[in-house]
Amino acid sequence: MPRHPRKPRRLIADGCAYLWTLRHSHSHSHSVADSGRSCCETLTLYPQPPGTGGPLRIVFTEGPDRYVPGGAPLGSGDVGYIRGASLNLHEPGAVRALLDAASTRGWPPEGRRALEIDGWSLLAAAAAARAGATGPAPPVCGD
């Protein structure tokens, strides 16, 4: 039986549990000449159990030399640079790579407030990690 697309998915990373969701949205913008709308993908991770930390929102907004398609010919959840790194945000490995990149940059999972991060600032590191490159280990939950 296929997974319901709106149901949060579970991710375990470094001994911590998270629920995560991916949402596609449109904002009205005069900067996108073709349609007057820009696409946005928002990946939200919720530390578990509830109340142990605030959510992390990683936001990818369409812009020059970037793509955030809403479907064909590229799949839903694909984000990337026109000539560079890309990820499919429906893949748990991509979500884990973005979580690790955010943790490396100082996001504390136990923080009580919601935090929103520009996903483009994490994309290159996360895509490199997905490609097999290694970097410093992210902090362990609770450290």
Contacts in CASP RR format, 6 or more apart in sequence:
PFRMAT RR
TARGET T0000
AUTHOR 0000-0000-0000
METHOD contacts of the structure
MODEL  1
MPRHPRKPRRLIADGCAYLWTLRHSHSHSHSVADSGRSCCETLTLYPQPP
GTGGPLRIVFTEGPDRYVPGGAPLGSGDVGYIRGASLNLHEPGAVRALLD
AASTRGWPPEGRRALEIDGWSLLAAAAAARAGATGPAPPVCGD
3 9 0 8 1.000
6 21 0 8 1.000
8 19 0 8 1.000
8 20 0 8 1.000
8 21 0 8 1.000
8 46 0 8 1.000
9 19 0 8 1.000
9 20 0 8 1.000
9 21 0 8 1.000
9 92 0 8 1.000
10 17 0 8 1.000
10 18 0 8 1.000
10 19 0 8 1.000
10 20 0 8 1.000
10 48 0 8 1.000
11 17 0 8 1.000
11 18 0 8 1.000
11 19 0 8 1.000
11 20 0 8 1.000
11 45 0 8 1.000
11 92 0 8 1.000
11 95 0 8 1.000
11 96 0 8 1.000
11 99 0 8 1.000
12 18 0 8 1.000
13 96 0 8 1.000
13 99 0 8 1.000
13 100 0 8 1.000
13 141 0 8 1.000
14 138 0 8 1.000
14 139 0 8 1.000
14 140 0 8 1.000
14 141 0 8 1.000
15 140 0 8 1.000
15 141 0 8 1.000
16 47 0 8 1.000
16 48 0 8 1.000
16 109 0 8 1.000
16 141 0 8 1.000
16 142 0 8 1.000
17 47 0 8 1.000
17 48 0 8 1.000
17 49 0 8 1.000
18 45 0 8 1.000
18 46 0 8 1.000
18 47 0 8 1.000
18 48 0 8 1.000
18 99 0 8 1.000
18 109 0 8 1.000
19 45 0 8 1.000
19 46 0 8 1.000
19 48 0 8 1.000
20 43 0 8 1.000
20 44 0 8 1.000
20 45 0 8 1.000
20 46 0 8 1.000
20 95 0 8 1.000
21 43 0 8 1.000
21 44 0 8 1.000
22 41 0 8 1.000
22 42 0 8 1.000
22 43 0 8 1.000
22 44 0 8 1.000
22 77 0 8 1.000
22 89 0 8 1.000
22 90 0 8 1.000
23 41 0 8 1.000
23 42 0 8 1.000
23 44 0 8 1.000
24 39 0 8 1.000
24 40 0 8 1.000
24 41 0 8 1.000
24 70 0 8 1.000
24 76 0 8 1.000
24 77 0 8 1.000
25 39 0 8 1.000
25 40 0 8 1.000
25 42 0 8 1.000
26 37 0 8 1.000
26 38 0 8 1.000
26 39 0 8 1.000
26 40 0 8 1.000
27 37 0 8 1.000
27 38 0 8 1.000
27 40 0 8 1.000
27 61 0 8 1.000
28 36 0 8 1.000
28 37 0 8 1.000
29 36 0 8 1.000
29 37 0 8 1.000
29 38 0 8 1.000
30 36 0 8 1.000
31 38 0 8 1.000
31 63 0 8 1.000
32 38 0 8 1.000
32 62 0 8 1.000
32 63 0 8 1.000
38 61 0 8 1.000
38 62 0 8 1.000
38 63 0 8 1.000
38 68 0 8 1.000
39 61 0 8 1.000
39 62 0 8 1.000
39 68 0 8 1.000
39 69 0 8 1.000
39 70 0 8 1.000
40 59 0 8 1.000
40 60 0 8 1.000
40 61 0 8 1.000
40 62 0 8 1.000
40 68 0 8 1.000
41 59 0 8 1.000
41 60 0 8 1.000
41 68 0 8 1.000
41 77 0 8 1.000
41 79 0 8 1.000
41 89 0 8 1.000
42 57 0 8 1.000
42 58 0 8 1.000
42 59 0 8 1.000
42 60 0 8 1.000
43 57 0 8 1.000
43 58 0 8 1.000
43 59 0 8 1.000
43 60 0 8 1.000
43 89 0 8 1.000
43 95 0 8 1.000
43 98 0 8 1.000
44 55 0 8 1.000
44 56 0 8 1.000
44 57 0 8 1.000
44 58 0 8 1.000
45 55 0 8 1.000
45 56 0 8 1.000
45 58 0 8 1.000
45 95 0 8 1.000
45 99 0 8 1.000
46 54 0 8 1.000
46 55 0 8 1.000
47 53 0 8 1.000
47 54 0 8 1.000
47 55 0 8 1.000
47 109 0 8 1.000
47 110 0 8 1.000
52 109 0 8 1.000
52 110 0 8 1.000
53 109 0 8 1.000
53 110 0 8 1.000
53 111 0 8 1.000
53 112 0 8 1.000
54 111 0 8 1.000
54 112 0 8 1.000
54 113 0 8 1.000
54 114 0 8 1.000
54 115 0 8 1.000
55 114 0 8 1.000
55 115 0 8 1.000
56 99 0 8 1.000
56 102 0 8 1.000
56 107 0 8 1.000
56 109 0 8 1.000
56 114 0 8 1.000
56 115 0 8 1.000
56 117 0 8 1.000
57 114 0 8 1.000
57 115 0 8 1.000
57 116 0 8 1.000
57 117 0 8 1.000
58 98 0 8 1.000
58 102 0 8 1.000
58 116 0 8 1.000
58 117 0 8 1.000
58 119 0 8 1.000
58 122 0 8 1.000
59 116 0 8 1.000
59 117 0 8 1.000
59 118 0 8 1.000
59 119 0 8 1.000
60 66 0 8 1.000
60 68 0 8 1.000
60 79 0 8 1.000
60 80 0 8 1.000
60 89 0 8 1.000
60 119 0 8 1.000
60 120 0 8 1.000
60 123 0 8 1.000
61 68 0 8 1.000
61 118 0 8 1.000
62 68 0 8 1.000
65 81 0 8 1.000
65 82 0 8 1.000
65 83 0 8 1.000
66 79 0 8 1.000
66 80 0 8 1.000
66 81 0 8 1.000
66 82 0 8 1.000
66 120 0 8 1.000
67 74 0 8 1.000
67 78 0 8 1.000
67 79 0 8 1.000
67 80 0 8 1.000
67 81 0 8 1.000
67 82 0 8 1.000
67 86 0 8 1.000
68 79 0 8 1.000
68 80 0 8 1.000
69 75 0 8 1.000
69 76 0 8 1.000
69 77 0 8 1.000
69 78 0 8 1.000
70 76 0 8 1.000
70 77 0 8 1.000
75 88 0 8 1.000
76 90 0 8 1.000
77 88 0 8 1.000
77 89 0 8 1.000
77 90 0 8 1.000
78 86 0 8 1.000
78 87 0 8 1.000
78 88 0 8 1.000
78 89 0 8 1.000
79 86 0 8 1.000
79 87 0 8 1.000
79 89 0 8 1.000
79 123 0 8 1.000
80 86 0 8 1.000
80 87 0 8 1.000
80 123 0 8 1.000
81 123 0 8 1.000
85 123 0 8 1.000
85 124 0 8 1.000
85 126 0 8 1.000
85 127 0 8 1.000
85 128 0 8 1.000
86 123 0 8 1.000
86 127 0 8 1.000
87 94 0 8 1.000
87 97 0 8 1.000
87 98 0 8 1.000
87 123 0 8 1.000
87 126 0 8 1.000
87 127 0 8 1.000
87 130 0 8 1.000
88 94 0 8 1.000
89 95 0 8 1.000
89 98 0 8 1.000
93 130 0 8 1.000
94 126 0 8 1.000
94 130 0 8 1.000
97 125 0 8 1.000
97 126 0 8 1.000
97 127 0 8 1.000
97 129 0 8 1.000
97 130 0 8 1.000
98 119 0 8 1.000
98 122 0 8 1.000
98 126 0 8 1.000
99 138 0 8 1.000
100 126 0 8 1.000
100 129 0 8 1.000
100 138 0 8 1.000
101 122 0 8 1.000
101 125 0 8 1.000
101 126 0 8 1.000
101 129 0 8 1.000
102 117 0 8 1.000
102 122 0 8 1.000
103 109 0 8 1.000
103 138 0 8 1.000
103 139 0 8 1.000
104 125 0 8 1.000
104 136 0 8 1.000
104 138 0 8 1.000
104 139 0 8 1.000
105 117 0 8 1.000
105 121 0 8 1.000
105 122 0 8 1.000
106 139 0 8 1.000
107 115 0 8 1.000
107 117 0 8 1.000
109 141 0 8 1.000
109 142 0 8 1.000
110 141 0 8 1.000
110 142 0 8 1.000
129 135 0 8 1.000
END
